[in-house]
Amino acid sequence: MNKLINPISTLSTDEEIQNFLDLEQEYEEKTKFFEKKPIFLGGAYSERKVKTRVIAFIFDKEDFIDELKSLRFTGRVSAKREELRIGIVTDKKLIKKYKAQFGTLWFPEGSYSTIVLKRYDGRTFSHDLLNGSPANGFVFWVNKKSIKDVEEMSPDTFRIFEMIR
């Protein structure tokens, strides 16, 4: 329910970004939906095979309104995926820091607005927001990049396959 109401987590410090990117730890929600204390999946999270984190680094939100709507829609559609979380960073100092640290690996040349997907096997993928949404939309892109090209059919990968189809 929280992921339907709050499909994107706002990340405002370097520590929050590092915690968000740590796939071994379940992300601690800090939203109004959880007034007192978040509910953790515990063992159900650690057993998940296709843990994925998506971070949108958006330098100027007014320039990417449609992409943000599409990303929120992606979060709502993918709410059943307990191992997927989507975050957003809009702090310009943090974006410049991560661009200096990761360069063209995460940020295309000359761009400060990108979407980065970190997959369970350590691979990362990025999409330059200056090019608009991916060809088949963010839902397809996030789910397709969440699994390897050849993957065993488990309950997790079957759920992703159904979303892609």
Long-range contacts (C-beta under 8 A, 24 or more apart in sequence): 1-33, 2-29, 2-31, 2-33, 2-34, 3-75, 3-76, 3-78, 3-79, 4-76, 4-79, 5-31, 5-33, 6-31, 6-32, 6-33, 7-71, 7-72, 7-73, 7-74, 7-75, 7-76, 7-79, 7-86, 8-56, 8-71, 8-72, 8-75, 8-86, 8-87, 8-88, 9-85, 9-86, 9-87, 9-88, 10-87, 10-88, 10-90, 11-55, 11-87, 11-88, 11-89, 12-89, 12-91, 12-94, 13-94, 14-94, 14-97, 17-55, 17-87, 17-89, 17-94, 17-98, 20-53, 20-55, 20-85, 20-87, 21-53, 21-55, 21-118, 23-51, 23-52, 23-53, 23-118, 23-120, 27-53, 27-85, 41-82, 44-82, 45-82, 45-83, 48-82, 48-83, 48-156, 49-83, 49-120, 49-154, 49-156, 49-157, 50-83, 50-119, 50-120, 50-146, 50-147, 50-156, 50-157, 50-160, 51-83, 51-84, 51-119, 51-120, 52-81, 52-83, 52-84, 52-85, 52-117, 52-118, 52-119, 52-120, 52-142, 52-145, 52-146, 53-84, 53-85, 53-86, 53-87, 53-117, 53-118, 54-84, 54-85, 54-86, 54-87, 54-115, 54-116, 54-117, 54-118, 54-142, 55-86, 55-87, 55-88, 55-89, 55-115, 55-116, 55-118, 56-86, 56-87, 56-88, 56-89, 56-114, 56-115, 56-116, 56-129, 57-89, 57-95, 57-98, 57-99, 57-106, 57-107, 57-112, 57-113, 57-114, 57-115, 57-116, 58-88, 58-89, 58-90, 58-95, 58-113, 58-129, 59-90, 59-92, 59-95, 59-112, 59-113, 60-113, 61-90, 63-113, 64-113, 64-129, 66-132, 66-133, 67-129, 67-132, 67-133, 67-138, 70-133, 70-137, 70-138, 71-115, 71-138, 73-138, 73-139, 74-137, 74-138, 74-139, 74-142, 77-139, 77-163, 78-139, 78-142, 78-143, 78-163, 80-159, 81-159, 81-160, 81-163, 83-120, 83-156, 84-142, 84-146, 86-142, 117-141, 117-142, 117-145, 117-146, 119-145, 119-146, 119-147, 121-148, 139-163, 140-164
